[in-house]
């Protein structure tokens, strides 16, 4: 099934669901994804201690409105985003002045209904357009209703693993809980489903590729804290979101800037789009990569996104009030299907697939020869007419086969194509001139 078909199907069935941390619609969404991948669903009961966090209760929203006399100004029936997610129940008559303390509007687009939440602090609120807010008069009286309740249930995390032959893991992350929003979350789910279908076709994978579909942050905390023995076996985590925007892909680097995963990702972006901009950890996004790459966990984790970070930084430099959103429609009802570029989504799938291939192919070459290799004798001489750069650099390549650098690092240092270097080193290996060593997980975490 093509990425475009997966996109249309998942958006058509899940975009309109009120997918909160723990909710019936979140559960329905996980069940729907099983159409594509056989998810293993992990369950974490309300109140469970997950490191310093606690699993919240399920939120059930039955009705909500603001009424002025006989006129309903806004209601749940108009749009579910009008109610701040996880609002506590309220039913009382109050002044407009008091009501306005509980009203939220979008910081960039007056016509938008903002997405707001309060998962861990008990409060209530309504999310309105600026025009709707202006209808509320401080001196007038308003009937306010939020009919909600909380009950113990289970937070759920969906996991699908494309198995490799090793005991090491790569995690691909996407959050499923931001309701009615396309780029901020659901597009990442589409990309990871499409990527999983591609990786299923690979015959000889070394790593296990784990796809998590989860509620943001708390889902990763619950998953990792519930299986700490897995953490030392995880090489990388890769989060993707906002990749349907019509901008180039960019990388938010892992906590340790020098990590291999950052170099891999930048190289892939240069290959697929001719440019590779990357930014420091947690400066573009702040999602589940901050859990996987957090203190005491330390899994090198990156984010792939299409946020125009340079434009965002210019706004900040101009003195715009913080926070400056990643894109204008962020956290609003206007983050809809019309904001999703199909080609951009397909490009993100292609880039992640290529990134997985680079990770798979990299290794540490170590020489078992002495002196300069007689290249002609072994059929390794590079004809300068076919590849002048490799002809010039092959001697310097031999100096780097001491078992301290990976094939990717050697190619990068010499300005050579990674695939060409791997092809040449495979020939060295066939001639028993080098050994191949898998890259220890500690290589990234301690370098």
N, C-alpha and C positions, 0 to 999 in steps of 0.2 A: 504494500500500500504506500502510495507516495505521501510525502510530507504535506502537500497541499490538501489532500483528502483527509488526513488525520487532523489537520488544523480545522477544517470546516466542520468535521464531525464533532470533535471535542468542544469547540467553541459553541456549536449549535445546541449541545446538550448540557454543558456545564457552566457556561458564562452567566446564565440567568439564575443560577442557584445561590442561595444565601449560605455560602461556605465559610463558616466560622470555625474557631479552634476546635470546639467539640459541638457538633450539631448534626441533625439528621441529613442536611444537604451535603456536609463534608463526607459523611459515610456513603451517601448515594454516589458521590463523585468517585470515591475509591472503588466502589462496586462497578461503576461504569468503565473505569480504566482496565478492569480485568478483561474487558472485551479485547484488549490489545496485548496485555502481559499478565501472566498468572501471579498476581501480587500475593506476597506473604504479609498479612496485616498484623502488626504488633499492637498490643493494647496496654494502656497504662491508666490505672484507676485514679479517679479524682482523689486528691490528698496524698498521693504517692510522692515521697521525697526523691528528687532527682538532683543530686548534688545540692546546690543552694536554692533550688527551685522547688515548687510544689505544683502538681498537676491541678489545673483549675476545674471547676464544675462545667457541666453542660449548660448552655444558655438557650432558653426557649422564649421566643418572642411571639405573643399572640395578637396584640393590637397596640396601636399608638396613634395619637393625634394631638394637635393643638387646636382648641376651639375658642372662638371669640363670639359670644352670643350664640346665634344659630348658624354661624359660618365656620366651617372647618378650614383653617389656614393651611394645614399640612397634615398628611396622615401616612401611615405605613402602607396603605393601599396605593398611594401615589408612587412611592419608590422605597424599598426597604432600607436604602442607605440614608434615608431621612432620620433614622434612629441610630445613635451611636452604638456600635457593637458592644455587647455585654453591659448595657445600661441596666441599672437596678430598677425595680418597679416604683412608679410614682402615680398618684392620682389625687390632684388637689387643684384648687383655684388659687392663683397667685397673680401678683402684679406683673406687668410687662417688664418692669425694672428687674425683678427677681428672675423672671424667665430668661431674659437676655444673658444672664450669667451662665446659662446652660445651652446657649446657641453657638454653633460653629459654622463658619463660612470658609470657602476656599481662598487660599492666600494669593492665588494668581489669576483665577478666572471667576468673575462675579456670578456668571450664569451657571456655574458648576455646583453640584451637590457633593460636598466633601465626604471622604471616607474617614471616620474617626472611630477609635476603639479605646476601651478602658478594661483590659482583661484582668488586671491585678489590683486595681484601686476601685472601690465601690463608689460609683457615681452614675449620673444619668445625663443625657444630652440629646439635642436634636441637631441635625445637619441640614442647613438651608442654603438656598441661593441668597445672594445679597439682596435681591428684590423682595424675597419672602421675609428676610430679617427686618427690612425697613418697614414692613407692615405692622410690626409689633411696637406699640406705643407704651412708653414707660408707665404712664398713669392709668392705663386701661387694665381690666381684669381678664384673665384667660384660664380656661379649663385645660389642664395638662394631664394626659394619660400615657403611661407606658405600662402595658400589661405584660410583664415578663416574669420568669421564674428561673431558678437555678436548681439543678439536681445532680447528684453523683452519677457519673457515667465513666466512659473510657475515652481517653485521647487515643487516636489511631494514627499509625504511620505505615504507609504501604511501601514494601520493599520488593524489588525484583532484581535477581542476580543473573547476569550472563556469565556462565562459569568458564574459568580458565584452568590451566593445569597446575598453577602455583597455589600457595596459601596466602598470597598477598592481594590487596584489594585497592581498587580505585572507586571513589564514590562520586556519583553525579546527582546533584541536589536541585530540587525545585519545590517551591511551596504552593500549596493548593488552597489556601484559606482566605485569600483576599477576594471577597465576593464582588461580582459584577465588574471586575476589572480585568482588562485583557493583557496589557504589557506587564503590569506589576503582578506577575505570578503565573497566570494560566498559560501564557505563551511559553514559559519555561517548561511547563508540564508537557506541552505538545512537542517541544524540541527533544526532551529526554525520551518520550515514547518513541519518536521517529528514530532517534539514535539507537535505542535498544533494539529496534527491529533490524537496523543495519548490522549491529554487532552480533546478533544471533546468527548471521550468515557466515561469520568468520570461523574457519576450521580449526585454527591452532592458536588460540589466545593464551598468553602467559598469565595475565592478571585476571582476577575476578572483577567484573564491572557491576557495581551495585547502584541501582537507581532508587532514590528515596523520594516519595511524594508525601509531603508532610505539612503540618501547621508550622508557620515560621518560628524559628528560634526554639520554642519549647519542644517542638517535635524532635529536633536534633539533640537537644539536651536530654530528653527522655530516652532516645535511642542509644546514645553513647553511654550515658550513665547506667543504662540497663544492661550493657554488654561491654564492660571495660576491657575484658580480655581481648576483644577484637581490635582495640585502638592501636597496639603496637604492630599490627599486620596491615594497617592502612597506609598506603604510600601517599596518595593525594586525594583531595576533594575539590570538585569543580562545580560551582554554582552558576546557573544562568538565569537571567530574567531581562525584561525590557529589550529583547532582541528582535522585536517586530517593528521597532522604530526605524525611520528611514535615515539612519546615520551609519557610519562605519563601525565595525566591531572594535571594542577597546577591552583591555585587560586591567582588572584591579589585581595587583600583585599579592602574593602571600606575605605573611608577617615578616619573614626573612627574605629580603629583596634578592639575595643571591641564589635562591632556590632554583633548581633545574626546571621546575614546572613553569616558572616565570619566563625562562628562556625558551622553553618549548612553545609556549603560547604565543610569544612575540614572533617567533619564527613562522609559525603557522599563519598568523594574520598577515605577515608580509607575503606569504605564498598565495593566499586566497584573495587579498584585496590590495596588495602593493604597498600597504602602510601598516604600521603597528604602533599605536599609542598605548602606553601603559601608565598606571598611576599607583601610588602607594596604597598599602593595606587600609581598608575601611574609609577611603576618601571618596569613592564613587557610590558604593553600595554598603549596606550593613546588615547582611542577612545571615544565612546559616553557615557561611564561611567563617564568621566570627566565633562560632561555636566549635567547629572542627579545628580551627587554628587558634584556640584559646589557651590560656595558661594551664599547664598540666596535661593538655591534650596534644597540642603542637603538631598537628597534621598540616603540612603545607597545603594551603587552600586558596584558590583564586576565584574570581568572578569574571564571567564573560557577559558583556552587555553592549547596548548601542546608545548609551547616554552620551550626549555631546558635552563632555566634561569641560572642555575648553570654554565653551559658551557659558556654562554654569560658573566657572571660576571667574570669568569676566564680570558676571553679575555681582558676584561677591565682592570683587575688587571695586565695583562702582558704588558699593555701600548699600546694596539691597539688603533688606531685613532677612536675617537667617531664620529658618533654613531656606535655602534656595532649592526648589524642587529639581529632581533629575530631568523632568520635562514638564511643560505647563499643565497637562491634564492628569498628572500624577495624583494618586489617591482621590479619585473623583469618578462620578458616573460617566464622564466624558472619555475615560480610558476604555474605549469600546472597540469593537471589531473594525470600525473605520480607521482606527489608528494603527492597524496592523498591516505591514507590508509583507505579502506572501513570499516574495523573493528574498527579503531580509531574513525571514524565518528559515527558509531553505538554506540560505547561506550560513546561518548559525549551525544548522545540523551538519553541513559539510565541514565546517571549520572544526567542530568538536570531534567528528569522525576522524579527520586528519590528525588532530591532536592525539587521539587514542592510538593511532598508528605510529606516530613518532615515539610515544611512550613505550609501545610494544617493542619497537625495533632497536632502541638505544641499549647499549651495553658497555662494559669496560674492557677494552682490548689490552692484552699484556704480551709483550714480545717474549719469544723463546729462541730468538736468533741473536747472534753477535755480529758486530760490524755492519756496514751498509749491505742491504740485501741486493744480490745480483738479480735485478728485476727482470732482465731479458731471459735469464735461465728459467725463471719460474713463470714466465708469461705475464709479468706484472708491469712491464714498461708501458708508460702512458704516451701514446703518440701525440706529440704537440700539435699536430695538424687537426686532431679530433678534440683534444681537451688541453689547451695550452696552460690553463691555470693549474690543473691537476699535475701536469708534467712538471711545472715549476715547484709545486708544493709537496710532492710525494716524498722528497728527501726529508723535509721538515716534519712531515707526518710521522716518519719512522722514529724521530726523536721523542715523540709524544706517546709512545706505546709502552709506558712504564707501569701501567696498571693504576694510575692516579687520576686519569681523566676519562670521561665517557666519549664514545664516538661522536656524540652531538657536540660536546665541548670542543673536541679537536677540530671538527668541521667549522664551528663558529670562530675559533681562534684563527684558523687559516683562511677564512672567507670562502670556504668551499660548500657546495651543496651537500646537505646531510645524506640524501639518498645515494649520491655518488660515492661518498666516503664509506657508507655501510657496504655498498656493492664491492668496493675495493678491499675493505677489511675482511669481507666474506671470502674473498679469494686468498688473502693472506692466511685465513683460518684453514681453508681447504688444503693449502700447501704446508700446513703444520708449522707455520712461522709465528703464530700468535695463539693465545688461548682467549676464550670469551668468558667473562665473568658477569653475572647478573649484578645489578646495582643494588647494594644493600640499602634498606630503608634509612638507616642511620646516615647514609651519604648526604642526603638532603637536610636532615634534621640537625646535623652538627656542623655542616660546612659553613 
